[in-house]
Amino acid sequence: MDSQNMIFDLDQSNEQKIKTEYDRLILDNQNGYSLVSIKLKNFITFSHMLADDKGEDLIQVAYNRLCTCLSDDEYIVRIHSYYFNLLIKCEANLDDLHRRAHEFHFAVKNFFEENYGRPLYLEMGYCPLNHPDVDFYTARYYAEISRMASEYTFPETNYDMYYISYQDQKEDFLKLENLVPEALANGDFKLYLQPKVNLATGQVDSAEALVRWIDPKRGMIPLTSFLPNIEENGFIREMDLYLFDKACSYMERWLKEYGRKFSISFNLSKAYFNGTFFMDEFTSVFKKYNISPDSVRIELLESIVLNDIEHLLPLVTNIYEFGFSCALDDFGSGFSSFDILTSVKLSELKIDRSLFKDITNDKERSLICHIVDIAHDMDMEVVAEGIETEDYANYLKEIGCDFIQGFYYYKPMPVDEFEKLFITNTQQGR
């Protein structure tokens, strides 16, 4: 398609144009096409850098660059602002998806980099036209879902195709979602514990609470098959509270029957972090049991709390006022912020497994050592997660790390197995 002097209008007829072509292709059974949703990903930052009044000109340039990738029997319209819909020849397979996404990505990125001094990136979602019962608006919705939850990337550009990766997964989620209330009622969600090994003593007197879904017919259902969906729809609150109740009952029994005080950590889900009801619901459960509040530690996932320090401050204050304590989980997994360490009270820092890649790497060892020293200077205990080798265990002990979690010592285990190993058996240790 020749992009020279191509001008677009922003009016309601654009949507009707692309819809008309979509309906025609469906009617003609043209399975080799895909409806595409494209967003100019970093457009706002880009336009502000140049001049706000140049925005429309920049969108026109991006539109023309996209047109250079189209043949005469492919179509593009601007839907609104810096969003476009396209109808292109693209089969429902990864090879064709990568090929077309590659074309669009470099046509826009390279041109803007060469002519404006910085690249402009794309966000793309594809919905193939191989389902004749799917109308235009549904197909566009599918394309937008894939655009916003893209699995494949070039540098700073992401793209995906709905029927390749999203639909089957979503349908599986929906099927499992309907089973969650019954699974909770039947006790199919099981409390597992990941032991924390005290490196100074070699003993285990604390653990992290985890969940496993063990269905009577399907067996153990992978976390990735259900956890993202129940986090999204809020069911995770019920599950978290259920597991917290179970764990508290075990801690009370261990103290009463065996005189063994254990501390258990609990991950704070995004649903609870974003709500105002977390402490009320958890303390209501906790008060049913005769155990000390310092037996409970709440783990704050770095990726959840990182950009909301203002909300985090009162939450952490309430946690400590009741007598619980806090840990920062997965430190180093992404864009670690020392703002969290300096802004809120924390009792424990958990170093993410992603930092333990190569024990022979001097820079890696130095980084880990400095993290341990900083945490200790701030009166925090340090837990290293995902440790699987003796070399790492020895090194962490040498630099004064307090605890280790990982397969080198113990895998997550059912709570009954944990009880036999660490409560009734006093000969624990490696």
Salt bridges, closest charged atoms under 4 A:
GLU15 OE1 - ARG140 NH2 2.93
GLU21 OE1 - ARG24 NH2 3.03
ASP23 OD2 - LYS19 NZ 2.87
ASP28 OD2 - ARG24 NH1 3.54
ASP52 OD1 - HIS48 NE2 3.35
GLU56 OE2 - ARG78 NH2 2.93
ASP73 OD2 - LYS89 NZ 2.55
GLU74 OE2 - ARG100 NH1 2.80
ASP96 OD1 - ARG99 NH2 2.66
GLU103 OE2 - ARG99 NH1 3.48
GLU103 OE2 - ARG100 NE 2.68
GLU113 OE1 - LYS109 NZ 3.02
GLU123 OE1 - ARG147 NH1 2.72
GLU208 OE1 - LYS350 NZ 2.88
ASP215 OD2 - ARG218 NH1 3.36
GLU232 OE2 - LYS170 NZ 3.78
ASP245 OD2 - LYS288 NZ 2.76
GLU257 OE1 - ARG253 NH1 3.72
GLU281 OE2 - ARG237 NH2 2.56
ASP294 OD1 - LYS261 NZ 2.82
GLU299 OE2 - LYS196 NZ 3.81
GLU299 OE2 - LYS350 NZ 2.85
GLU348 OE2 - LYS196 NZ 3.07
GLU348 OE1 - ARG297 NH1 2.76
ASP362 OD1 - ARG365 NH2 2.52
GLU381 OE1 - ARG297 NH1 3.43
GLU385 OE2 - LYS350 NZ 3.36
ASP402 OD2 - HIS376 NE2 2.86
GLU419 OE1 - ARG253 NH2 2.42
